[in-house]
């Protein structure tokens, strides 16, 4: 039986819009320039996470699931997904704005790409002054109006833009148009999928003068034109308590403000649990007084077979707790 928390080697992605914060703030080591993403837990083909902690060091996430099955991910999760881990966990640093984009739902992604859809959420960890996110439409528009704005490069006239600050949370269901603005550093939790429909990329060129592909026609069938009064998720943190911030069929995310210690029991969860440290530093104490440290910008996977542990912090620290109900 596996009874220890697991860390993985981060998979660092160089991006045309990436920056330096993943290195300077989180100490992610890379000789590449403009690191935009750190894939913390991934089973995406070609980018499969590898264990960095002592027990099972060097095993891939797929091999780890094959070895421990439901004891690692939960019996219900293993029955549904097998060796395919259902979530992709990232930190993202946008020095420049990302493309305006959206993601297809499960049915459309399966039909077109033999993939899952991509429902996701964002937790803003740091934002420069006046940094923003684009999420959803700010007024009712028809498909024809949308196409006209796309052709005229006036999309921003119909899209909702929010200035953001540390701790802001946004849930991005499939079909919802969105973009991370320049100067935003965030944690992203999503279904395991790398399918993105890019609809506008600011007429940006790479070093060779090439434009990135746009997916105008595919996006038309996937777009959700529904307008919300607010796209930001409201919540209040309570010291040393689990506060649910997102609950959807694909994942549940709680936030824990650790100030001292928190006792955790997962007997009622039939799932792995992932912790992302979004501020401060904590220790996980488990078993016979064994300890694992989790610093800001790091991610830890708790296997389904490890039900009881203590989270300790000498300074006020914030964790995202992610699992599947």
C-alpha positions in Angstrom: 0.0 0.0 0.0 1.2 3.5 -0.8 1.1 5.8 2.2 3.3 8.8 1.4 2.6 12.1 -0.3 4.1 12.4 -3.8 5.8 15.2 -5.7 6.5 15.3 -9.4 9.2 17.0 -11.5 7.6 20.2 -13.0 7.3 20.2 -16.8 8.2 23.7 -17.9 6.8 25.1 -21.1 8.3 28.0 -23.0 5.7 30.3 -24.4 5.7 33.4 -26.7 3.8 35.2 -23.9 5.7 33.7 -20.9 7.9 35.4 -18.3 10.3 34.9 -15.4 8.1 34.7 -12.4 8.0 30.9 -12.2 11.7 31.0 -11.8 12.1 34.1 -9.6 9.1 33.5 -7.3 8.8 29.7 -7.3 12.4 28.7 -8.2 11.4 26.5 -11.2 14.8 25.8 -12.8 15.1 26.1 -16.6 17.6 27.3 -19.1 14.8 28.3 -21.4 13.6 31.9 -21.9 10.0 33.0 -21.3 8.6 30.1 -19.2 4.8 30.4 -19.4 3.6 27.2 -17.8 4.7 24.7 -15.2 2.8 21.5 -15.6 2.7 20.1 -12.1 0.7 16.9 -12.5 0.0 15.6 -16.1 -0.8 12.5 -18.0 -1.1 14.3 -21.4 0.7 12.2 -24.1 4.3 13.5 -24.5 4.1 15.4 -21.2 3.7 12.8 -18.5 4.8 13.7 -15.0 7.6 11.8 -13.3 7.9 11.2 -9.5 10.6 13.3 -7.8 10.1 12.1 -4.2 12.1 9.1 -2.8 9.4 6.4 -2.9 8.9 5.4 -6.6 11.3 8.1 -7.8 11.6 8.1 -11.6 8.3 6.3 -12.2 5.9 8.1 -14.6 2.4 9.0 -13.4 1.0 6.3 -15.7 3.3 3.7 -14.3 2.4 4.8 -10.8 -1.3 4.4 -11.5 -0.7 1.0 -13.1 1.2 0.0 -9.9 -1.2 1.2 -7.2 -4.5 1.6 -9.1 -7.4 2.7 -6.8 -5.1 2.9 -3.8 -3.5 5.9 -5.6 -6.4 7.6 -7.4 -9.5 6.1 -5.7 -11.5 3.1 -6.8 -14.2 5.1 -8.6 -11.7 7.3 -10.3 -9.6 4.2 -11.5 -12.8 2.4 -12.7 -13.7 5.5 -14.8 -10.3 6.7 -16.1 -7.9 3.7 -15.7 -4.3 4.8 -16.0 -5.3 8.2 -17.5 -5.1 10.8 -14.7 -8.2 12.9 -15.0 -6.8 16.4 -14.1 -4.0 18.6 -15.4 -2.5 20.9 -12.8 -0.5 24.0 -13.8 1.0 27.3 -12.7 0.9 30.0 -15.4 2.9 33.2 -15.8 1.7 35.6 -18.4 4.2 38.3 -19.1 2.1 39.2 -22.1 -1.6 38.4 -22.7 -2.5 34.9 -23.8 -4.7 34.5 -26.9 -8.4 34.9 -26.6 -9.7 31.3 -26.6 -12.3 28.7 -25.5 -12.5 25.0 -25.1 -15.0 22.4 -26.4 -17.1 20.2 -24.2 -16.6 16.5 -23.7 -18.9 15.5 -26.6 -17.4 17.8 -29.1 -13.8 17.1 -28.0 -14.5 13.4 -28.3 -16.0 13.7 -31.8 -13.3 16.0 -33.2 -10.1 15.1 -31.2 -10.8 11.9 -29.4 -10.1 13.9 -26.2 -11.9 15.1 -23.1 -13.2 18.6 -23.0 -11.6 21.2 -20.9 -13.4 22.7 -18.0 -11.0 24.7 -15.8 -10.6 27.2 -13.0 -8.1 29.9 -12.1 -6.8 31.1 -8.8 -4.9 34.4 -9.1 -1.6 34.2 -7.0 -0.1 37.5 -8.1 -1.2 40.3 -10.4 0.7 43.4 -11.5 -1.1 46.8 -11.2 -4.1 46.9 -13.5 -3.6 43.4 -14.7 -6.7 41.8 -16.0 -8.5 38.7 -17.2 -11.0 38.4 -20.1 -13.9 36.1 -19.1 -17.2 35.8 -21.0 -19.3 38.3 -22.9 -20.3 41.6 -21.3 -23.5 41.9 -23.4 -25.9 39.7 -25.4 -24.6 39.1 -28.9 -25.7 36.8 -31.7 -23.4 34.5 -33.6 -23.5 36.9 -36.6 -22.5 39.9 -34.3 -19.7 37.9 -32.9 -18.4 37.1 -36.4 -18.5 40.7 -37.4 -16.5 41.8 -34.4 -14.0 39.0 -35.1 -13.6 40.1 -38.7 -13.2 43.8 -37.6 -10.8 42.9 -34.8 -13.1 44.6 -32.3 -13.8 41.6 -30.0 -12.8 43.6 -26.9 -16.0 45.7 -27.4 -18.2 42.7 -26.5 -16.0 40.8 -24.1 -16.0 41.2 -20.3 -12.6 42.3 -18.8 -12.0 42.3 -15.0 -9.0 43.8 -13.2 -7.8 41.2 -10.7 -5.9 40.8 -7.5 -4.4 38.1 -5.4 -7.0 35.5 -4.4 -9.5 36.1 -7.2 -11.1 32.9 -8.5 -12.7 32.3 -11.9 -14.5 29.1 -13.1 -14.2 28.6 -16.8 -16.8 26.0 -18.1 -16.4 24.7 -21.6 -17.5 27.2 -24.3 -16.8 30.3 -22.2 -14.4 32.7 -24.0 -11.4 33.8 -21.9 -7.8 35.0 -21.8 -5.2 35.6 -19.2 -3.9 39.2 -19.3 -0.4 40.5 -19.1 1.1 40.5 -15.6 -1.0 37.7 -14.1 0.4 34.7 -12.3 -2.1 32.0 -11.4 -2.8 28.4 -10.5 -4.9 26.4 -13.0 -6.9 23.3 -12.4 -8.5 21.6 -15.5 -9.6 18.4 -17.1 -6.9 16.5 -18.8 -7.1 18.0 -22.2 -4.8 20.1 -24.4 -7.6 21.1 -26.8 -7.8 24.9 -27.3 -9.7 26.9 -29.9 -7.8 30.1 -30.4 -10.0 32.9 -31.8 -7.7 35.9 -31.6 -4.0 36.3 -30.8 -3.4 40.0 -30.9 -1.8 39.7 -34.4 1.3 38.4 -32.7 4.2 36.9 -34.6 6.9 34.5 -33.5 10.6 35.0 -34.0 10.3 33.7 -37.6 7.4 36.1 -38.4 4.7 33.4 -38.3 1.3 33.9 -36.8 -0.2 31.1 -34.6 -3.1 29.2 -36.0 -6.6 30.4 -35.3 -9.6 28.0 -35.0 -12.4 30.3 -36.1 -14.8 27.7 -37.5 -14.3 25.1 -34.8 -14.9 27.7 -32.2 -18.3 28.8 -33.6 -19.9 25.5 -32.7 -18.3 25.4 -29.3 -19.0 29.0 -28.1 -21.3 29.7 -25.1 -22.9 33.2 -25.6 -24.6 33.2 -22.2 -24.0 36.5 -20.3 -23.4 36.5 -16.5 -23.8 39.5 -14.2 -20.4 38.5 -12.7 -17.9 35.8 -13.7 -15.8 36.0 -10.5 -16.4 33.3 -7.8 -17.3 34.8 -4.4 -16.0 33.1 -1.3 -14.6 33.9 2.2 -11.6 32.2 3.8 -11.8 30.9 7.3 -8.6 30.1 9.2 -7.9 26.4 9.5 -11.2 25.4 7.7 -11.9 23.9 4.3 -13.9 26.4 2.2 -15.4 25.1 -1.0 -14.8 27.5 -3.9 -15.6 25.3 -7.0 -17.7 22.2 -7.3 -18.3 20.7 -10.7 -18.6 17.2 -12.2 -14.9 17.2 -13.1 -13.3 18.4 -9.8 -13.9 20.0 -6.5 -11.6 22.7 -5.1 -11.4 23.9 -1.5 -9.2 26.6 -0.1 -7.5 26.2 3.3 -6.0 29.2 5.1 -3.6 27.4 7.4 -2.6 29.3 10.6 -1.2 26.8 13.0 -2.4 23.3 12.2 -5.3 21.5 10.4 -6.2 17.9 11.0 -7.4 16.2 7.8 -9.4 12.9 7.5 -10.3 11.7 4.0 -12.2 8.6 4.9 -15.3 9.9 3.0 -13.3 10.6 -0.2 -12.8 7.9 -2.8 -10.2 10.0 -4.6 -6.6 11.2 -4.7 -6.2 14.7 -3.2 -3.9 17.4 -4.7 -2.6 20.4 -2.8 -1.3 23.5 -4.5 0.5 25.9 -2.2 -0.6 29.4 -3.3 1.0 31.4 -0.5 3.4 30.7 2.4 4.8 27.3 3.3 3.4 24.2 5.1 4.4 20.8 6.4 2.4 17.7 6.0 2.8 15.3 9.0 1.7 11.7 8.5 2.3 8.2 9.7 5.0 7.9 12.4 5.8 11.6 12.6 7.0 11.7 9.0 7.0 15.2 7.3 6.8 16.6 3.8 7.3 20.3 3.2 5.2 22.2 0.6 6.4 25.7 -0.4 4.6 28.3 -2.5 4.5 27.3 -6.1 4.7 23.6 -5.3 2.2 20.8 -5.7 1.6 17.6 -3.7 -0.5 14.5 -4.5 -1.9 12.6 -1.5 -2.8 9.0 -2.5 -6.3 7.7 -1.7 -4.8 5.2 0.8 -3.4 8.0 3.0 -6.5 9.1 4.9 -5.1 10.9 8.0 -2.5 13.7 8.2 -1.9 17.1 9.7 -1.1 20.3 7.9 1.1 22.7 9.9 2.3 26.2 9.2 4.2 28.7 11.3 3.0 31.5 9.0 -0.4 32.0 7.5 -0.4 30.0 4.3 -3.0 29.2 1.7 -3.6 25.9 0.0 -5.9 24.8 -2.8 -7.2 21.3 -2.1 -8.4 19.4 -5.3 -10.2 16.1 -5.6 -13.0 14.3 -7.5 -16.3 13.5 -5.7 
